Amino acid sequence: MLSPARLRPRDVLRVGGVGLRTRPLRVVLSALGIAIGIAAMTAVVGISSSSGAQLDRQLAALGTNLLTVAPGDTLTGDKATLPPESVPMISRIASVRQVAATGRITSAKVYRTDKIRAAESGGISVQAATLDLPRTVGATLAGGTWLNAATARYPATVLGSAAAARLGVGSVGVQVYLGGSWFTVVGVLRPVPLVPELDSAALIGWQVAESIVDFDGHPTTVYTRSAESAVERVRDVLAPTANPLSPNEVRVSRPSDALAAHRATDRAFSGLLLGLGAVALLVGGVGVANTMIISVLERRAEIGLRRSFGATRGQIRLQFLAESLLLSALGGIVGVLLGVGVTAVYAVIRGWPATVPVWATAGGVGATLLIGAIAGLYPAVRAARMAPTEALTTV
């Protein structure tokens, strides 16, 4: 008795593709379910990775060695204060490279004109600032200049980006009504990612704040830049250095930690979206299984004829399993391409670097093949179990 012919890989692909070519609309609809699930998962991973890459780029530009010192609470629950000497004392720490400070002036408000009611301050704070603040916190100017040794002594102010927008100030040289006096706007800052509180502030010189706006000279926030390798050591000594008498009343924080926490939040949200994508992928897998079962029922005559000509059960099983894998692979490849495209478009709109991990694309295709194998296994086994006479007589 002659042994059945062996199917080469090329033959398996050809017979597996027969069902796909003869039913194109059904194939497209079934593959679409797989494609939507894979596209959603790839896009979620890609957008999350692009956001992370943007954050890494931002931190590389801004640095992670910025530490802030602020007053905490006293034992009685009242708000503590930093001594005026805290800035020069912190500057004496060996590994500290830059020190700057701001002092919030709660009694002063800023308005576009003196005709505006006092209650309509727009949430803009007034803060005294030292001259090296921009260099320390990584702030840059959108227009004008920063305070210098001369303007810090006179009624001049630099507005944060949000403060300028709320006051309707689009250029320098205009005057605003600050703390009961007219101040000239000499500069406008760009948004400061690590120190967002500066965006809604009107910054004035330390000397003019003490002479005109009744500033008490106590800093409310001290910003320090230290050597990258010594950040943790500096962090440990900042509180006792800033306030040796009451170090427990000092809060030390690292602004870059807030960005890292934001990344963790994004990852948690991405995990939720990945779960939704997995559900869509599962639904697509059910669609593939349904398509393959219907295909087996519709092609009984073909199965019976092939068995009559000597095809083994293994070859029939391999044919329908290959068809299921091809159908899933088609949806997976289309889904990966859609996910990469969505990631690229979103990243371009947000100004991020478009990043899609290789494992995400490879994992997407691999997941579709696994779904295809699972979805096609039962229909393939069912088709292989059909006897030739049964398949031919039920047509």
Buried (B, 14 or more C-beta within 10 A) or exposed (E): EEEEEEBEEEBBBEBBBEBBEEBEEBBBEBBBBBBBBBBBBBBBBBBBBBBBBBBBEBBEEBBBBBBBBBBBEEEEEEEBBBBEEBBEBBBEBEBBBBBBBBBBBEEBBBBBEEEBEEEEBBEBBBBBBBBBBBEBBBBEBEBBEBBEEEBBBBBBBBBBBBBBBBBEBEEBEEBBBBBEBEBBBBBBBEBBBBBBBBBBBBBBBBBBBBEBBEBEEBBBBBBBBBEEEBBEBBBEBBBBBBBEEBBEBBBBBBBBEEBEEEBEEBEEEBEEBBEEBBEBBEEBBBBBBBBBBBBBEEBBEBBBBBBEEEBBBEBBBBBBBBBBBBBBBBBBBBBBBBBBBBBBEBBEEEEBBBBBEEEBBEBBBEBBBBBBBBBBBBBBBBBBEBEBEEBBEEE
